[in-house]
Structures are given as structure tokens and as C-alpha cells.
Amino acid sequence: MVRRSCWKSRHKPGSYPGAAGFRTGLVALCLWLCATRSGCSGKIVQKDAEFDVNYNDTVTSDNQTIYAFNHTVSRNKTEGVRVSVDVQANGADSPILFVVRQKQAVVSFQVPLILRGLYQRKYPYAHVGRTLCQPPTRAATETQFFFVDVSTLSSVGTHYQLRVSRVDSFTLHTDKKFSFIATPSQPQFFKYVFPEGVDTVIVKVNSEATFPCSVMSIQDILCPVYDLDNNVAFIGMYQTMTTTAAITVQRKDFPSNSFYVVVVVKTEDEACGGPLRFYPLRPDELIDPGNRSKVLDVVVSPAINSEVYVMGMLFCLGIFLSFYVLTFLVACVENKRMHKRRDGLLNTPDMSPAETASLLGKGLAPASPYEYGSFADNASTLSSEAITDSIASGEANYGYMERSMEHAGRARQESLSSVEEDDYDTLADIDYDKNIVRTKKFLCVSDLARKDKRVLSKKYQIYFWNIATIAVFYALPVVQLVITYQTVVNVTGNQDICYYNFLCAHPLGALSAFNNILSNLGYVMLGLLFLLIVLQRDIIHNRAMLRSDLAALVRDAPAECGIPKHFGLFYAMGTALMMEGLLSACYHVCPNYTNFQFDTSFMYMIAGLCMLKLYQKRHPDINASAYTAYACLAAVIFFSVLGVVFGKGNTVFWIVFSVIHILATMLLSTQLYYMGRWRLDSGIVRRMLYVIYTDCIRQCSGPMYIDRMVLLVMGNIVNWSLAAYGLIERPNDFASYLLAIAICNLLLYFAFYIIMKGLSTWQKTPAESREHNRECILLSFFDDHDIWHFLSSIAMFGSFLVLLTMDDDLDHVQRDKIFVF
């Protein structure tokens, strides 16, 4: 044991690398000791210490003890060193200061260690353990010294126990699990070196216990290591965890081809969704932390290679390109079948010239319901008699027909272009009797398809142009915002900002989960395919309309048949499907609760447009305008935002929303039941009382429109039940709740339409959300949510095709025989 008035190094200057920095540290230490103890009169004791030995001693303000350790460091071998300290007495007022001086780093901590929580809560820890980082060395082997200084300002002696030991399992090995124990005052970190040929790995930390809350961090090989609750977020990548955490690490981000895996147990569980302790009664009151030890295990596994990326992308493209190929093959087969049927009819041996001319005239219209997609009105097909008469009148009539058809087409285009928006509801020929027609007990499509087709066509085209405008102005700031989110994640390393499936998140460039973005390609590709199908049918329908105009010139057109064809809503639906894919991809750039509305906004749009299209099929004259429809959808999205911001646990919000939900349901029910023939004015109450008196009190009469009443009663039961559920349970994920309302109403109306036609899953913390992370299940690239993207895009595309073709069987049925429900 050596006693000096002021301690000096036993090593000559320059005897080992970094001597200058070491001398600077010694000078600073001596100055600190002199300043705090008013001179260098105190005793400083230096001891040569050994590893794995317990040193029990007492320290006061009159003496300071320095433990000198040395160990051999190898360039090709990493060996961790851990310092453990235990203080027997409760000396929170006069803690012991431990300073560990290494070659290129100084680590200091006091015992009892005071860690702070929320609201300045203070938790003392008498047992502290810290792992020292290994300074780099260029030599093959080198003997390095480090010193542990123990001091205090307390005049009363405080007993402590010091132990310095080697960490045998300091280096992690690929695919080899290692278990350990950590506490807030005893964090753990380990080193991992990228093996040859491995550029990306996934670090997984698991625990069977949900609490206490902990943090996993990935840090570069630098000293000191930030391994306490109050500084672990200063550097590297980190995420909170309960039972599971996973971070994908790429070699390119670490120049030394190695990194530290740091695991810290937090002082409180609030960050992981756990209970919050009571507010301290006094600011300086120390709170017993209790037992916060946690058993964890860590494993580092290689991530997928570039071949899996390529295979995943080709698989995704192949699935959806196959729909294009299938559509093309179906179109070719139908076209060939149509030509065979036409040739067979024209080559009949016993056919007279007049009959042949008649069939040629029919060739101007579809030879089968499939030639033009089964969407042309029967009125657009020229009757054989009309064309036969026209042809029989002489060869000159062909020129007349040609000019007439050209004139009819030009006139129709000119009249269509001259139709103004103000003309939509100013058709005088039906104003005088629509109040009578629409109140008939049994309505037919002909009763609600009396407006000019040109006016309605332009009216419904506005749906497409409006949603295209909405998409542009909505998508641009969304893209900008999610790029900012991703940049913040990459710069700060805070992976709690984004709720990825970290067990199956494959990065590409600056994107953290490329596979979740790629799987949304189906929405875009199938939406575009649907638009192409609609465009083809629209073109054929326009040709059929030209022939209908020609038929009117030759002879009075026959009675109109089939459901009126308007494609504006179909264009809007296809655009909405494409935008759903784009915005869902944007959401998955950094998925979290605040931007979940990006993923749901166009889902609301799709649900609303599908319901409007179903209603429009048999109610073309009284369907909502684009402005009204999008205003209602905007209100839905507005409430979605309010629910995200204010809805969590807010009783007042849920009461207001439930009342609005029920009132909107009742108003819409009234609108549908009376086919728009009612007014919301000051006399509404008087009229309601009159109806109740005449239909319920004076005489008990049932509803006039039974089918509509059944649908509306079912709809009200469903919506009132959903409103009651929201008011009672107050779900945290308001956006999903609102989407459930839209989907339930769509499915209810869709099922009702099919029946009548036949008769005639945020709110959890990032750590909690990782409990639901799952491994990749398809090609080692896609997870279950990616498969959901695949299936839902295909399902939406299929449901759109059902809406497009579900009434093809009515194309040859006169409209006055198609009932409205």
C-alpha cells in the first residue's frame, strides 16, 4: 500500500499509447481533488487489484482509494470487463463516487445511483454494475491499465464492496442465443462482429416477462457506451420492449464492421404501457424501486440476401401481371367466339338477301351480350326490321345511313359538350309528375330513369374528376410528411416513432420496411386494370349509343331495356383503389397512430362509392351528386381526425359522435324511404305527428314500401348497435371503428341488393405493439400483413367486377319490368 499527498503514475510518460491523454486526465483528477478538499492534504491510497476478487473497504472524505488493474488486450479477441459495486448503508445524502479511468474513456457513477422517472421521481439503487468498453488496439497484444477511484465528501465512513470481473460471453455469435439478467442500475451490452459474406443481420431480444419495461439499443463501437435509462437514446438506434424487440442492422452503417447491443431496463413502465406510480408528495422524496430485474435472451441472425429481394419483387409483379394476361386472354376468346357466331349466322345457306342484310345491320350492334361487354342498352341495338327496311329501300340509303350515323354521332357529342352542370335537375318533362311517379307502391327502373342520359352521364363523370383532384391535393402533402417521418427515424434512431413488424421488416435504401410498401402494388395495378376494363366498356357503350341515335332517325326506337349505364362512378372507384395502394404504401413508410388516416381515408371513399353505385343502378335520377357525396365523405374523414386526436377516453366526444351518428342514420333512412320526396323544414314535426296519428292511431296500417322498410330497419339496428358499442366501450382505435361502420353498411346494402335481385382490426405503445410482431411467412420476405394486402386488393378488384357485371342479365329486360328496391 502506498500513501502519497498527491498520487502520481508509476508509469513513465510515453510508456504506452495515449499517455498524453492519460496525463491530462490525472491532472484534472488532482485539480478536482484539491478543489473539493481544500488542498492535497488528504490520504490517497493506491492498491494493485486483481480480477474476480471482492474488495470490501470503507471510504470517508479524508481518504481516497485507487484500484489499479491491468489486463492483456488482443486485437483479434474482444473481452469485456465489468465493474460491480454494492454499498451497504443508505447514503443517499452523501453518495460514493466511482471513477473508472481507461485508456481513451472515463466512466463515473455514484452509489447509491439515483435514476429519475416522470415528474422528477427519484429511485435509489445501492447495487450498480457497469460493463467497460474495450479501447481499440493496433498491436497484436497489448497490456492496458485502468483505474477505479473511490471517493466521497461524507465525513462518516461508508462501507462498500467492489468487484471487477471479466465477461466471458461478451461477443455474440451468429444464431447462438445468449441469456442474461439486467436491472436499471445494471445494464448489459455485448459486441457483435459481422462475419464474412453477411451484410445485414436482425438482432432479436426476447423475454418471458412483460414488465419491467426495457430498451434495446444498437450503438457503434465507441467509448463510453450509453447504457443508462437517462442516456441510452443519445446515440444509435433504439426501441422500447416488453417481451420482444428486433432491429435490422446493416454493415454499411458501421465502419468498424461491428456494433454493440445494449439492453437497459427502464426505471418506470409508463413508456411500455404499464401503470404509472403515484406523484411524489415531496420533491426530494426517494421512492423504493422494488425488484426490477429482468431475464432476457439475445440472438443475432442473418437477414435475407439480395436474391430474396429479387424473388419477392418478381413474385409480387407476377401475381398481378397474371390478371392482365388473364383479362387479355378472356377478351381474345370472347372476340373469337363472337366472330364465329356472326359468321355462322351470315353463312346460313337458306338465308335470303333481305335477311342477310338484316343481320349485317345487326352487326352494328353486339352479336352476343359479350361482344361489347354486355353493357350496351338494348335500346342501342337496331331492330332487324328497321335496318331491313332501310336497306331494302335502295343502295342510296346506305349513303343516307352513313351520313345519318355521322350526323347523329356529331350531334350527340355536341349536345353532350353543351350540357351544363346547372341542367342536372331542370328537366321540365318530368317535373310535373315526379312527385306522383316516385310515390308509387311498386316502382320500376323506368320510373327513376327519366332524365336525359347525356345530363346524367356528365353528372356522374364529375365523380371521377373530383376524386382525381382530391387525390392529387391529398397525396402530395402525405408523401412529403412520410418522407420527413422516415428521415427523423433515420437521423434520431428512435424506432418507437414507427410501428413496423420488426421481425419481418426488410430495408431498402432509406426505407425501413420495403416489403410492406411493395405489397401495396396490387391495389395500384388492379385499380389500373379495372379502369382499363371500364374504359373499354365505356367506349363500346358510346358506340352503341350512336347506333341508338341512328335507329331513332330510321324509325322510332324500341322500348329501353336494362339498367342505365353510367361509368363515372366506376372510374372514381378504380381511381380510389389506386390511391388506396399509394396511400397505404405511404402509411407503411412509417406506420403509426397519427398517420393511420392515410391508410383509411380512401377506404372510406371506396366504401361510400360502392354504396352509391349500388344505389345508382336502380335510382339513377335521384342519386347523390358528386359534390354532396364527397362533402359527406369529407365529414367522415374530419370525424376520423377528431377521433384520433380527441377520441381516446373522451366521453364528451363519444356522446357527440354517437348522437350525430344516430341522427345521420335517421335522416338517411328518411331520404331513402321516401325517395327524396320530403323536406327538412319547420313543418317537419307537424307532418311527423300527422303521419303517426293517421297510420298508427287512427288506423293501424303497415308501411307502403315493405322491402325498403326491411332494409332500413336492419340498417338502423346495425348502426344504433355500433353507436351504442362506441359509446360504451369507447375504442381507442377510432379510425378502425369508423371504417367498421362504413364496411358494415356496405355489406348490409350489398347483401340486400343481391337478395332482392334474386327475388326479383392503435392503440398500444410501441413496446406493446411488438408483442404482436411475427416472422416472415412467405418467401422469407412477406409477413401476414403483406398477404393481407395481396388478398384485399384482389378481393376489392373482384368486388368491383361484380358491381360492373351483376346486372348484365337484365340487358334484354325492359326497364318498366325491372323493379326498384
Buried (B, 14 or more C-beta within 10 A) or exposed (E): EEEEEBBEBEEEEEEBBEBEEBEEBBEEBBEEBBEEBEEBEBEBBBBEBEEEEEBEBBBBBEBBBBBBBBBEBEEEEBBBBBBBBBBEBEBBEBBBBBBBBBBBBBBEBBBBBBBEBEEEBBBBBBBBBBBBBBBEBEEEEBEBBBBBBBBBEBEEBBBBBBBBBEBEEBBBEBEEEBEBEBBBBBBBBBBBBBEEEBBBBBBBBBBEEBBBBBBBBBBBBBBBBBBBBEEBBEBBBBBBBBBBBBBBBEBEEBEEBBBBBBBBBBBBBBBBBBEEBEEBEEEEEBBEBEEBEBEBEBBBEBBBEEEBBEBBBEBBBEBBEEBBEEBEEEBEEBEEBBEEBBEEBBEEEEBEEEBBBBBBBBBBBBBEBBBBBBBBBBBBBBBBEBBBBBBEEEEEBEEBBEEBBEEBBEEBEEEBEEBEEEBBEEBEEBEEEBEEBBEEEEBBBBBBBBBBBBBBBBBBBBBBBBBEEBBEEBBEEBBEBBBEBBEBBBEEBBBBBBBBBBBBBBBEEEBBBBBBBBBBBBBBBBBBBBBEBBBBBBEBBBBBBBBBBBBBBBBEBBEBBBBBBBBBBBBBBBBBBBBBBBBBBBBBBBBBBBBBBBBBBBBBBBBBBBBBBBBBBBBBBBBBBBEEBBEBBEEBBEBBBBBBEBBBEBEEBBEEBBEEBBEBBBEBBBBBBBBBBEEEEEEEEEEEEEEEEEBEEEEEEEEEBEBBBBBBEBBBEBBBEBBEBBBEEBBBBBBBBBBBBBBBBBEBBBEBBEBBBEEEEBBBBBBBBBBEBEEBEBBBBBBEBBEEBBEBBBEBBEBBBEBBBBBBEBBEBBBBEBBBB
